[in-house]
Amino acid sequence: MKAIVHINPRSGVLDPQGQAVAGALKHLGFAGVLGARQGKVIELDLADIDAEQAREQVTKMCEQLLANTVIEDYSVQIEP
Amino acid sequence: MKAIVHINPRSGVLDPQGQAVAGALKHLGFAGVLGARQGKVIELDLADIDAEQAREQVTKMCEQLLANTVIEDYSVQIEP
């Protein structure tokens, strides 16, 4: 079973990585870039368990390790 | 207009970030984690241009800056 976790900076929180990307793109001549935000995606291979249990486990992983919930939002997607 | 770029390590290429995540999760007691891969997502705000033009521009951005095409794959998704 696979779980896909999307972790993004909370809206309103400063995103220095995204700002660096937007700045670099403008420097390269891409004038149409108004802004950028950068997040991460973690794809987890999980031993076969129930989808509901998997979601619970992965949510725990996010809270404990994967996301910094003060400044980041996460979403969990379970795939069979 | 929005563009969403997904950048992931090519399959077969070593992914030290993913390995670190998988190792840390196992250490925390999540024994069901068989593996992890970590990629990134960049959300770009673009000035209003044609969707086809936008895709072309963003593909250029990926080739020039956003992705390291030796070890990373990217995909571009354009949203109105």
N, CA and C atoms of all chains as a GROMACS GRO file, in nm:
protein
  480
    1MET      N    1   0.085  -0.120   0.000
    1MET     CA    2   0.000   0.000   0.000
    1MET      C    3   0.087   0.124   0.000
    2LYS      N    4   0.040   0.226  -0.068
    2LYS     CA    5   0.118   0.349  -0.079
    2LYS      C    6   0.047   0.466  -0.008
    3ALA      N    7   0.126   0.552   0.051
    3ALA     CA    8   0.068   0.674   0.106
    3ALA      C    9   0.146   0.791   0.048
    4ILE      N   10   0.074   0.893   0.007
    4ILE     CA   11   0.140   1.012  -0.046
    4ILE      C   12   0.107   1.128   0.047
    5VAL      N   13   0.213   1.189   0.099
    5VAL     CA   14   0.196   1.299   0.194
    5VAL      C   15   0.243   1.429   0.127
    6HIS      N   16   0.156   1.526   0.121
    6HIS     CA   17   0.192   1.658   0.068
    6HIS      C   18   0.213   1.751   0.187
    7ILE      N   19   0.328   1.817   0.190
    7ILE     CA   20   0.358   1.910   0.299
    7ILE      C   21   0.389   2.046   0.240
    8ASN      N   22   0.310   2.145   0.277
    8ASN     CA   23   0.327   2.278   0.219
    8ASN      C   24   0.335   2.383   0.328
    9PRO      N   25   0.408   2.490   0.303
    9PRO     CA   26   0.409   2.600   0.401
    9PRO      C   27   0.266   2.653   0.418
   10ARG      N   28   0.226   2.677   0.542
   10ARG     CA   29   0.094   2.735   0.567
   10ARG      C   30   0.082   2.868   0.495
   11SER      N   31  -0.038   2.896   0.446
   11SER     CA   32  -0.056   3.025   0.380
   11SER      C   33  -0.040   3.134   0.484
   12GLY      N   34   0.031   3.238   0.449
   12GLY     CA   35   0.058   3.345   0.545
   12GLY      C   36   0.196   3.333   0.606
   13VAL      N   37   0.251   3.211   0.606
   13VAL     CA   38   0.384   3.191   0.662
   13VAL      C   39   0.488   3.222   0.553
   14LEU      N   40   0.593   3.289   0.593
   14LEU     CA   41   0.702   3.319   0.500
   14LEU      C   42   0.758   3.190   0.441
   15ASP      N   43   0.783   3.190   0.310
   15ASP     CA   44   0.836   3.071   0.244
   15ASP      C   45   0.965   3.108   0.170
   16PRO      N   46   1.077   3.107   0.244
   16PRO     CA   47   1.203   3.154   0.183
   16PRO      C   48   1.246   3.072   0.062
   17GLN      N   49   1.220   2.942   0.062
   17GLN     CA   50   1.255   2.859  -0.053
   17GLN      C   51   1.178   2.905  -0.177
   18GLY      N   52   1.049   2.925  -0.158
   18GLY     CA   53   0.966   2.970  -0.270
   18GLY      C   54   1.012   3.106  -0.320
   19GLN      N   55   1.045   3.196  -0.226
   19GLN     CA   56   1.091   3.329  -0.266
   19GLN      C   57   1.221   3.320  -0.344
   20ALA      N   58   1.310   3.231  -0.302
   20ALA     CA   59   1.437   3.214  -0.373
   20ALA      C   60   1.412   3.164  -0.515
   21VAL      N   61   1.319   3.069  -0.528
   21VAL     CA   62   1.286   3.016  -0.661
   21VAL      C   63   1.230   3.127  -0.750
   22ALA      N   64   1.135   3.204  -0.697
   22ALA     CA   65   1.075   3.312  -0.776
   22ALA      C   66   1.181   3.413  -0.817
   23GLY      N   67   1.269   3.449  -0.723
   23GLY     CA   68   1.375   3.545  -0.752
   23GLY      C   69   1.468   3.495  -0.861
   24ALA      N   70   1.509   3.367  -0.849
   24ALA     CA   71   1.602   3.311  -0.947
   24ALA      C   72   1.538   3.304  -1.086
   25LEU      N   73   1.410   3.269  -1.089
   25LEU     CA   74   1.342   3.262  -1.219
   25LEU      C   75   1.335   3.398  -1.285
   26LYS      N   76   1.306   3.502  -1.206
   26LYS     CA   77   1.301   3.638  -1.261
   26LYS      C   78   1.438   3.676  -1.315
   27HIS      N   79   1.542   3.643  -1.241
   27HIS     CA   80   1.679   3.670  -1.283
   27HIS      C   81   1.711   3.604  -1.416
   28LEU      N   82   1.655   3.487  -1.436
   28LEU     CA   83   1.681   3.413  -1.561
   28LEU      C   84   1.599   3.468  -1.677
   29GLY      N   85   1.514   3.566  -1.650
   29GLY     CA   86   1.438   3.630  -1.757
   29GLY      C   87   1.293   3.587  -1.766
   30PHE      N   88   1.247   3.505  -1.671
   30PHE     CA   89   1.106   3.466  -1.672
   30PHE      C   90   1.025   3.572  -1.597
   31ALA      N   91   0.993   3.678  -1.669
   31ALA     CA   92   0.931   3.795  -1.606
   31ALA      C   93   0.788   3.767  -1.562
   32GLY      N   94   0.726   3.664  -1.619
   32GLY     CA   95   0.586   3.636  -1.590
   32GLY      C   96   0.562   3.566  -1.458
   33VAL      N   97   0.670   3.538  -1.384
   33VAL     CA   98   0.654   3.468  -1.256
   33VAL      C   99   0.618   3.568  -1.146
   34LEU      N  100   0.499   3.556  -1.091
   34LEU     CA  101   0.454   3.650  -0.989
   34LEU      C  102   0.491   3.603  -0.848
   35GLY      N  103   0.508   3.473  -0.834
   35GLY     CA  104   0.543   3.420  -0.702
   35GLY      C  105   0.556   3.271  -0.710
   36ALA      N  106   0.616   3.214  -0.606
   36ALA     CA  107   0.633   3.069  -0.603
   36ALA      C  108   0.626   3.023  -0.459
   37ARG      N  109   0.574   2.905  -0.440
   37ARG     CA  110   0.576   2.841  -0.308
   37ARG      C  111   0.628   2.699  -0.325
   38GLN      N  112   0.712   2.658  -0.234
   38GLN     CA  113   0.768   2.524  -0.247
   38GLN      C  114   0.728   2.435  -0.131
   39GLY      N  115   0.681   2.317  -0.166
   39GLY     CA  116   0.646   2.218  -0.066
   39GLY      C  117   0.715   2.087  -0.097
   40LYS      N  118   0.685   1.986  -0.017
   40LYS     CA  119   0.747   1.857  -0.047
   40LYS      C  120   0.642   1.747  -0.048
   41VAL      N  121   0.679   1.639  -0.114
   41VAL     CA  122   0.591   1.524  -0.125
   41VAL      C  123   0.670   1.402  -0.079
   42ILE      N  124   0.614   1.328   0.011
   42ILE     CA  125   0.680   1.205   0.056
   42ILE      C  126   0.591   1.087   0.020
   43GLU      N  127   0.649   0.995  -0.055
   43GLU     CA  128   0.576   0.874  -0.095
   43GLU      C  129   0.623   0.761  -0.006
   44LEU      N  130   0.531   0.702   0.066
   44LEU     CA  131   0.567   0.595   0.160
   44LEU      C  132   0.516   0.462   0.110
   45ASP      N  133   0.603   0.362   0.112
   45ASP     CA  134   0.560   0.224   0.089
   45ASP      C  135   0.527   0.164   0.224
   46LEU      N  136   0.405   0.114   0.236
   46LEU     CA  137   0.363   0.062   0.366
   46LEU      C  138   0.333  -0.087   0.354
   47ALA      N  139   0.363  -0.162   0.460
   47ALA     CA  140   0.321  -0.302   0.466
   47ALA      C  141   0.169  -0.305   0.458
   48ASP      N  142   0.115  -0.411   0.406
   48ASP     CA  143  -0.030  -0.417   0.383
   48ASP      C  144  -0.110  -0.411   0.512
   49ILE      N  145  -0.176  -0.299   0.528
   49ILE     CA  146  -0.272  -0.289   0.638
   49ILE      C  147  -0.397  -0.223   0.582
   50ASP      N  148  -0.498  -0.219   0.662
   50ASP     CA  149  -0.625  -0.156   0.631
   50ASP      C  150  -0.604  -0.008   0.594
   51ALA      N  151  -0.677   0.042   0.496
   51ALA     CA  152  -0.659   0.180   0.450
   51ALA      C  153  -0.684   0.280   0.563
   52GLU      N  154  -0.783   0.248   0.647
   52GLU     CA  155  -0.818   0.340   0.755
   52GLU      C  156  -0.705   0.346   0.859
   53GLN      N  157  -0.650   0.227   0.890
   53GLN     CA  158  -0.536   0.218   0.981
   53GLN      C  159  -0.416   0.291   0.922
   54ALA      N  160  -0.395   0.272   0.792
   54ALA     CA  161  -0.282   0.336   0.725
   54ALA      C  162  -0.292   0.487   0.738
   55ARG      N  163  -0.411   0.540   0.715
   55ARG     CA  164  -0.428   0.686   0.726
   55ARG      C  165  -0.395   0.735   0.866
   56GLU      N  166  -0.440   0.658   0.964
   56GLU     CA  167  -0.415   0.693   1.104
   56GLU      C  168  -0.264   0.695   1.134
   57GLN      N  169  -0.197   0.588   1.089
   57GLN     CA  170  -0.052   0.576   1.110
   57GLN      C  171   0.021   0.692   1.043
   58VAL      N  172  -0.014   0.721   0.919
   58VAL     CA  173   0.059   0.823   0.844
   58VAL      C  174   0.032   0.962   0.904
   59THR      N  175  -0.089   0.983   0.954
   59THR     CA  176  -0.119   1.109   1.021
   59THR      C  177  -0.029   1.125   1.145
   60LYS      N  178  -0.011   1.015   1.218
   60LYS     CA  179   0.081   1.017   1.333
   60LYS      C  180   0.223   1.050   1.288
   61MET      N  181   0.267   0.988   1.179
   61MET     CA  182   0.402   1.015   1.127
   61MET      C  183   0.419   1.163   1.095
   62CYS      N  184   0.315   1.222   1.037
   62CYS     CA  185   0.321   1.364   1.002
   62CYS      C  186   0.336   1.448   1.128
   63GLU      N  187   0.254   1.417   1.227
   63GLU     CA  188   0.255   1.496   1.350
   63GLU      C  189   0.388   1.483   1.424
   64GLN      N  190   0.445   1.362   1.419
   64GLN     CA  191   0.566   1.336   1.497
   64GLN      C  192   0.694   1.372   1.426
   65LEU      N  193   0.696   1.360   1.292
   65LEU     CA  194   0.822   1.375   1.222
   65LEU      C  195   0.816   1.454   1.091
   66LEU      N  196   0.720   1.418   1.008
   66LEU     CA  197   0.731   1.465   0.869
   66LEU      C  198   0.702   1.613   0.851
   67ALA      N  199   0.603   1.664   0.924
   67ALA     CA  200   0.565   1.804   0.907
   67ALA      C  201   0.597   1.884   1.032
   68ASN      N  202   0.634   2.007   1.013
   68ASN     CA  203   0.644   2.101   1.124
   68ASN      C  204   0.512   2.177   1.128
   69THR      N  205   0.422   2.129   1.216
   69THR     CA  206   0.284   2.178   1.207
   69THR      C  207   0.267   2.324   1.250
   70VAL      N  208   0.372   2.382   1.304
   70VAL     CA  209   0.364   2.526   1.336
   70VAL      C  210   0.362   2.608   1.206
   71ILE      N  211   0.440   2.563   1.110
   71ILE     CA  212   0.452   2.642   0.986
   71ILE      C  213   0.410   2.567   0.860
   72GLU      N  214   0.374   2.440   0.876
   72GLU     CA  215   0.340   2.361   0.757
   72GLU      C  216   0.205   2.291   0.771
   73ASP      N  217   0.136   2.281   0.658
   73ASP     CA  218   0.014   2.201   0.648
   73ASP      C  219   0.047   2.070   0.579
   74TYR      N  220  -0.025   1.965   0.614
   74TYR     CA  221  -0.002   1.840   0.541
   74TYR      C  222  -0.135   1.778   0.502
   75SER      N  223  -0.129   1.698   0.396
   75SER     CA  224  -0.246   1.618   0.359
   75SER      C  225  -0.198   1.478   0.326
   76VAL      N  226  -0.281   1.381   0.360
   76VAL     CA  227  -0.245   1.240   0.342
   76VAL      C  228  -0.339   1.177   0.241
   77GLN      N  229  -0.280   1.104   0.149
   77GLN     CA  230  -0.359   1.039   0.045
   77GLN      C  231  -0.315   0.891   0.046
   78ILE      N  232  -0.412   0.802   0.061
   78ILE     CA  233  -0.379   0.659   0.067
   78ILE      C  234  -0.415   0.594  -0.066
   79GLU      N  235  -0.323   0.520  -0.121
   79GLU     CA  236  -0.349   0.450  -0.248
   79GLU      C  237  -0.331   0.301  -0.228
   80PRO      N  238  -0.418   0.223  -0.289
   80PRO     CA  239  -0.410   0.079  -0.268
   80PRO      C  240  -0.284   0.019  -0.333
   81MET      N  241  -0.285   3.272  -1.350
   81MET     CA  242  -0.272   3.130  -1.385
   81MET      C  243  -0.171   3.062  -1.295
   82LYS      N  244  -0.198   2.936  -1.263
   82LYS     CA  245  -0.111   2.863  -1.172
   82LYS      C  246  -0.045   2.746  -1.244
   83ALA      N  247   0.080   2.721  -1.211
   83ALA     CA  248   0.146   2.601  -1.260
   83ALA      C  249   0.196   2.522  -1.141
   84ILE      N  250   0.177   2.392  -1.144
   84ILE     CA  251   0.226   2.308  -1.036
   84ILE      C  252   0.330   2.212  -1.095
   85VAL      N  253   0.449   2.218  -1.039
   85VAL     CA  254   0.559   2.136  -1.090
   85VAL      C  255   0.593   2.032  -0.983
   86HIS      N  256   0.589   1.906  -1.022
   86HIS     CA  257   0.629   1.797  -0.934
   86HIS      C  258   0.767   1.751  -0.975
   87ILE      N  259   0.858   1.747  -0.880
   87ILE     CA  260   0.995   1.704  -0.909
   87ILE      C  261   1.029   1.587  -0.817
   88ASN      N  262   1.061   1.475  -0.877
   88ASN     CA  263   1.089   1.354  -0.799
   88ASN      C  264   1.220   1.292  -0.842
   89PRO      N  265   1.288   1.225  -0.750
   89PRO     CA  266   1.409   1.152  -0.789
   89PRO      C  267   1.372   1.046  -0.893
   90ARG      N  268   1.454   1.033  -0.996
   90ARG     CA  269   1.429   0.929  -1.096
   90ARG      C  270   1.430   0.793  -1.030
   91SER      N  271   1.343   0.703  -1.078
   91SER     CA  272   1.346   0.569  -1.020
   91SER      C  273   1.480   0.505  -1.054
   92GLY      N  274   1.538   0.439  -0.955
   92GLY     CA  275   1.671   0.379  -0.975
   92GLY      C  276   1.781   0.467  -0.919
   93VAL      N  277   1.753   0.597  -0.906
   93VAL     CA  278   1.854   0.687  -0.850
   93VAL      C  279   1.843   0.684  -0.697
   94LEU      N  280   1.956   0.683  -0.632
   94LEU     CA  281   1.959   0.684  -0.485
   94LEU      C  282   1.886   0.808  -0.434
   95ASP      N  283   1.805   0.791  -0.331
   95ASP     CA  284   1.731   0.905  -0.275
   95ASP      C  285   1.762   0.915  -0.126
   96PRO      N  286   1.872   0.981  -0.091
   96PRO     CA  287   1.915   0.985   0.050
   96PRO      C  288   1.811   1.049   0.142
   97GLN      N  289   1.741   1.151   0.094
   97GLN     CA  290   1.637   1.213   0.178
   97GLN      C  291   1.529   1.112   0.213
   98GLY      N  292   1.484   1.039   0.112
   98GLY     CA  293   1.381   0.938   0.133
   98GLY      C  294   1.429   0.830   0.229
   99GLN      N  295   1.554   0.789   0.212
   99GLN     CA  296   1.609   0.686   0.300
   99GLN      C  297   1.615   0.735   0.444
  100ALA      N  298   1.654   0.862   0.460
  100ALA     CA  299   1.660   0.920   0.595
  100ALA      C  300   1.522   0.920   0.659
  101VAL      N  301   1.421   0.957   0.579
  101VAL     CA  302   1.284   0.960   0.631
  101VAL      C  303   1.241   0.820   0.673
  102ALA      N  304   1.265   0.722   0.586
  102ALA     CA  305   1.224   0.584   0.618
  102ALA      C  306   1.296   0.536   0.744
  103GLY      N  307   1.427   0.565   0.753
  103GLY     CA  308   1.503   0.523   0.870
  103GLY      C  309   1.451   0.587   0.997
  104ALA      N  310   1.423   0.716   0.991
  104ALA     CA  311   1.375   0.787   1.111
  104ALA      C  312   1.238   0.734   1.154
  105LEU      N  313   1.152   0.704   1.056
  105LEU     CA  314   1.019   0.652   1.091
  105LEU      C  315   1.031   0.515   1.158
  106LYS      N  316   1.119   0.430   1.106
  106LYS     CA  317   1.138   0.298   1.168
  106LYS      C  318   1.187   0.315   1.312
  107HIS      N  319   1.281   0.408   1.331
  107HIS     CA  320   1.333   0.436   1.465
  107HIS      C  321   1.222   0.480   1.561
  108LEU      N  322   1.126   0.551   1.508
  108LEU     CA  323   1.016   0.600   1.593
  108LEU      C  324   0.914   0.489   1.621
  109GLY      N  325   0.935   0.373   1.562
  109GLY     CA  326   0.846   0.262   1.591
  109GLY      C  327   0.744   0.232   1.481
  110PHE      N  328   0.753   0.301   1.369
  110PHE     CA  329   0.661   0.272   1.259
  110PHE      C  330   0.721   0.159   1.175
  111ALA      N  331   0.700   0.036   1.222
  111ALA     CA  332   0.767  -0.079   1.160
  111ALA      C  333   0.711  -0.109   1.021
  112GLY      N  334   0.591  -0.061   0.993
  112GLY     CA  335   0.528  -0.094   0.864
  112GLY      C  336   0.580  -0.015   0.746
  113VAL      N  337   0.676   0.073   0.770
  113VAL     CA  338   0.729   0.154   0.659
  113VAL      C  339   0.835   0.076   0.584
  114LEU      N  340   0.807   0.042   0.460
  114LEU     CA  341   0.901  -0.038   0.380
  114LEU      C  342   0.999   0.051   0.304
  115GLY      N  343   0.960   0.174   0.278
  115GLY     CA  344   1.050   0.263   0.206
  115GLY      C  345   0.984   0.398   0.188
  116ALA      N  346   1.065   0.498   0.151
  116ALA     CA  347   1.010   0.632   0.131
  116ALA      C  348   1.090   0.701   0.022
  117ARG      N  349   1.022   0.781  -0.054
  117ARG     CA  350   1.091   0.865  -0.152
  117ARG      C  351   1.041   1.007  -0.134
  118GLN      N  352   1.134   1.102  -0.143
  118GLN     CA  353   1.093   1.240  -0.121
  118GLN      C  354   1.114   1.325  -0.245
  119GLY      N  355   1.012   1.396  -0.281
  119GLY     CA  356   1.022   1.488  -0.395
  119GLY      C  357   0.976   1.625  -0.353
  120LYS      N  358   0.970   1.717  -0.449
  120LYS     CA  359   0.922   1.850  -0.413
  120LYS      C  360   0.817   1.898  -0.511
  121VAL      N  361   0.739   1.993  -0.464
  121VAL     CA  362   0.634   2.052  -0.546
  121VAL      C  363   0.654   2.201  -0.545
  122ILE      N  364   0.656   2.261  -0.662
  122ILE     CA  365   0.667   2.407  -0.670
  122ILE      C  366   0.542   2.460  -0.735
  123GLU      N  367   0.475   2.551  -0.665
  123GLU     CA  368   0.354   2.613  -0.717
  123GLU      C  369   0.391   2.751  -0.767
  124LEU      N  370   0.370   2.776  -0.894
  124LEU     CA  371   0.408   2.905  -0.951
  124LEU      C  372   0.284   2.986  -0.984
  125ASP      N  373   0.286   3.113  -0.944
  125ASP     CA  374   0.184   3.208  -0.989
  125ASP      C  375   0.236   3.274  -1.114
  126LEU      N  376   0.161   3.264  -1.222
  126LEU     CA  377   0.208   3.320  -1.350
  126LEU      C  378   0.117   3.431  -1.395
  127ALA      N  379   0.176   3.531  -1.460
  127ALA     CA  380   0.096   3.634  -1.523
  127ALA      C  381   0.008   3.566  -1.629
  128ASP      N  382  -0.107   3.624  -1.658
  128ASP     CA  383  -0.201   3.559  -1.750
  128ASP      C  384  -0.146   3.545  -1.891
  129ILE      N  385  -0.116   3.422  -1.926
  129ILE     CA  386  -0.083   3.392  -2.065
  129ILE      C  387  -0.159   3.267  -2.105
  130ASP      N  388  -0.151   3.236  -2.229
  130ASP     CA  389  -0.211   3.118  -2.287
  130ASP      C  390  -0.160   2.991  -2.215
  131ALA      N  391  -0.246   2.893  -2.193
  131ALA     CA  392  -0.206   2.772  -2.119
  131ALA      C  393  -0.093   2.699  -2.191
  132GLU      N  394  -0.098   2.698  -2.322
  132GLU     CA  395   0.005   2.626  -2.398
  132GLU      C  396   0.141   2.695  -2.383
  133GLN      N  397   0.137   2.829  -2.391
  133GLN     CA  398   0.259   2.909  -2.368
  133GLN      C  399   0.311   2.888  -2.227
  134ALA      N  400   0.219   2.886  -2.132
  134ALA     CA  401   0.259   2.868  -1.991
  134ALA      C  402   0.332   2.736  -1.975
  135ARG      N  403   0.277   2.630  -2.035
  135ARG     CA  404   0.340   2.498  -2.022
  135ARG      C  405   0.482   2.501  -2.080
  136GLU      N  406   0.495   2.570  -2.194
  136GLU     CA  407   0.626   2.580  -2.260
  136GLU      C  408   0.725   2.654  -2.169
  137GLN      N  409   0.681   2.766  -2.114
  137GLN     CA  410   0.766   2.846  -2.024
  137GLN      C  411   0.809   2.765  -1.903
  138VAL      N  412   0.713   2.698  -1.841
  138VAL     CA  413   0.743   2.626  -1.717
  138VAL      C  414   0.835   2.508  -1.746
  139THR      N  415   0.818   2.445  -1.862
  139THR     CA  416   0.909   2.336  -1.899
  139THR      C  417   1.052   2.390  -1.911
  140LYS      N  418   1.064   2.509  -1.971
  140LYS     CA  419   1.197   2.572  -1.980
  140LYS      C  420   1.253   2.600  -1.840
  141MET      N  421   1.168   2.650  -1.750
  141MET     CA  422   1.213   2.677  -1.611
  141MET      C  423   1.266   2.549  -1.547
  142CYS      N  424   1.195   2.438  -1.571
  142CYS     CA  425   1.238   2.310  -1.512
  142CYS      C  426   1.375   2.271  -1.566
  143GLU      N  427   1.391   2.283  -1.698
  143GLU     CA  428   1.517   2.240  -1.761
  143GLU      C  429   1.633   2.328  -1.714
  144GLN      N  430   1.605   2.459  -1.696
  144GLN     CA  431   1.712   2.553  -1.666
  144GLN      C  432   1.743   2.564  -1.516
  145LEU      N  433   1.641   2.549  -1.434
  145LEU     CA  434   1.664   2.579  -1.292
  145LEU      C  435   1.601   2.479  -1.195
  146LEU      N  436   1.474   2.447  -1.217
  146LEU     CA  437   1.401   2.382  -1.108
  146LEU      C  438   1.441   2.236  -1.086
  147ALA      N  439   1.465   2.163  -1.195
  147ALA     CA  440   1.496   2.021  -1.180
  147ALA      C  441   1.640   1.994  -1.221
  148ASN      N  442   1.701   1.899  -1.156
  148ASN     CA  443   1.830   1.847  -1.200
  148ASN      C  444   1.798   1.723  -1.283
  149THR      N  445   1.792   1.741  -1.414
  149THR     CA  446   1.736   1.634  -1.499
  149THR      C  447   1.826   1.510  -1.507
  150VAL      N  448   1.945   1.519  -1.454
  150VAL     CA  449   2.030   1.399  -1.449
  150VAL      C  450   1.971   1.299  -1.348
  151ILE      N  451   1.922   1.350  -1.238
  151ILE     CA  452   1.875   1.260  -1.132
  151ILE      C  453   1.728   1.280  -1.096
  152GLU      N  454   1.662   1.378  -1.161
  152GLU     CA  455   1.523   1.405  -1.124
  152GLU      C  456   1.432   1.407  -1.247
  153ASP      N  457   1.310   1.359  -1.225
  153ASP     CA  458   1.205   1.372  -1.326
  153ASP      C  459   1.112   1.485  -1.284
  154TYR      N  460   1.051   1.550  -1.381
  154TYR     CA  461   0.953   1.652  -1.344
  154TYR      C  462   0.827   1.638  -1.427
  155SER      N  463   0.718   1.689  -1.371
  155SER     CA  464   0.595   1.697  -1.450
  155SER      C  465   0.531   1.832  -1.424
  156VAL      N  466   0.469   1.885  -1.526
  156VAL     CA  467   0.412   2.020  -1.520
  156VAL      C  468   0.260   2.010  -1.536
  157GLN      N  469   0.190   2.079  -1.449
  157GLN     CA  470   0.044   2.078  -1.452
  157GLN      C  471   0.000   2.225  -1.453
  158ILE      N  472  -0.078   2.262  -1.552
  158ILE     CA  473  -0.122   2.402  -1.562
  158ILE      C  474  -0.266   2.413  -1.516
  159GLU      N  475  -0.292   2.508  -1.429
  159GLU     CA  476  -0.429   2.529  -1.381
  159GLU      C  477  -0.473   2.671  -1.412
  160PRO      N  478  -0.597   2.685  -1.452
  160PRO     CA  479  -0.645   2.818  -1.490
  160PRO      C  480  -0.650   2.914  -1.371
   0.00000   0.00000   0.00000
